[in-house]
Amino acid sequence: MPESDPSKPEIIVQGLAASQGIAYGQVFLFLQSDLELPSYQVDPDKRAEEVARFEHALLVTRGQIQKIRDEVEKNLSSNEARIFDAHLLVLEDQALIAETIREFENSGSNIETCFNAIAKRYIQAFSEIDDEYLRERSGDIRDVVQRVLSNLLGQAAASLSRLADKRIVVANDISPSDAAGIDRSHALAIVTDSGSRTSHAVIVARSMKIPAVVGTGNLVTRVKNGDWMLVDGYDGLVIVNPGEQTLFRYGKIERIKKSIEQRLFKANRQPSVTLDGVGVVLRANIEKEDEVALVKEYLGSGVGLFRTEFLYLSSQKIPTEDEQEAAYRKVAEQLAPAPVVIRTLDLGGDKPIAGAPSLFPREDNPFLGFRAIRFCLENTGIFKNQLRAILRASVVGNIKLMYPMISGSEELARANAVLDECRQELRSQGVPFDEMMPVGTMIEIPSAAYTVDILAAQNDFLSIGTNDLIQYLLAIDRVNNRIAHLYEPTHPAVVRTLRHIVEEAHRNKLKVSVCGEMASDPELVPLLIGLGVDELSMSPPLLPAVKYVIRAMTLADAKRLAEEALGKSTAREILALCGQFYRERVPLE
């Protein structure tokens, strides 16, 4: 390791921890500028040639992506390779192709201009989606579009496939195909100014077991090639020109973190039981059927939340009943006898279906608008297709159905009435299904939280969606950067509401799970358990850390923590209390 240069001050940048680990090395700046597109009118007698040029570029792009897919499957895994199946689907999207040609025929502008204009509409639609994972898929479309445009212009795309030496890759963002081509032998870490924990660059970093930090703002403007950098993928810190003391401290931290990771994975093979013998069920949140492999890898006790929107948002058409049934059945079969909780469609103003944009008029406030169960009850044809698919799949495995964004008993009764219609239709057709399939509600609206006693009679179980519940309780748009700091899971109103939900559910003999982000925070898990939550559901890789803290505490201690928290008057006090409880039970070394 070279000596630090005392003449250069340390620069510390806080980002988002995306892939764990610590790396130290020199910077490789990966900068990509937007393509400069020519704009001109095509002679009428050359329009057939222009369309043929477009079709050839699509064909060349398909070959390039297929090659990337094959290399990823060889070097990483089939799961990572499936990322590029979505890219290939973009190239087969007849709506995108037809709209481009129609734009070309109407305007007479060159095909690059037309394709870019139409593609931007698709990218914009996905970039406005609330769900982080699905919003990140706009990068898939952007990646394919850039590749098609490069081929139309005869330009070679920049590449990360050959790094001159071991380097930390720093970029504004890294496209899926660039991420897939990263030189595995020389990439020490990945740092991006934009992106999220679900970006493809992060997925690749995790598979390569190298650190990644995203959301660093404008770091690319503050560093240059060759600068020395330390990347902390645990706490999301990037340190440029680290001094000797920092390097020494991080050498110790890296050894400690690796020791803790080994402890977590060892604990994950043990039962999820507190020190006083109380079991806590830990399940996984998934969005696609191929994530079952992760549920098994991290030993989740089934799926506590299957977000079905991806089936709709990853296609340019509304999936058929048969297509949905096949996906649900696949997950249930692979995880049987563990349960799979399938949440019905949570689409709406901020999550339009690309194949049916007319169903989603633009709204000023989509989070409070025409979404989730409200959309389904107004579009019963789409809703019934999904309900029948879930019912048909229920003959295998252990499927449970859950409605999102229920605001009260009348809305729930309407949803159950549609479900009963679907049951009767299947009976009349002689199609088998689980007559006793449990049905539950996601509690994420304050009106539902404070009428749990009324809703209980119509439910077999309840699940708390803390992400939206906190957003609505505190009137905080959680994706608005200006007020994101006000989004406080430990706000006294949140803690008291959680207690009310659990108490009313238990009084009515219903179990309660939490499937929001709170369930995956090891410092907040004891509070949830102390409040009486029965089950927790989270992203599969987060299961080991949560199981570790459960095995390090007693239920009695967790209950005392909850009681003390309920007596505090600020979010900061409750958070400090939870942090202290955690640190006393989870050793740093």
Helices and strands as residue ranges (DSSP letters): E 11-14, E 16-19, E 22-30, G 44-46, H 47-75, H 78-81, H 83-91, H 94-107, H 111-127, H 132-136, H 138-153, E 167-171, H 176-180, E 187-192, H 200-208, E 212-214, G 219-221, E 228-232, E 237-240, H 244-268, E 281-286, G 289-291, H 292-297, E 303-307, H 309-313, H 321-335, E 339-343, G 357-359, G 366-368, H 372-378, H 380-393, E 398-403, H 409-428, E 439-443, H 446-449, H 452-455, G 456-458, E 461-464, H 466-474, G 484-486, H 492-507, E 512-514, G 517-520, H 525-530, E 535-538, G 540-542, H 543-551, H 555-566, H 571-585
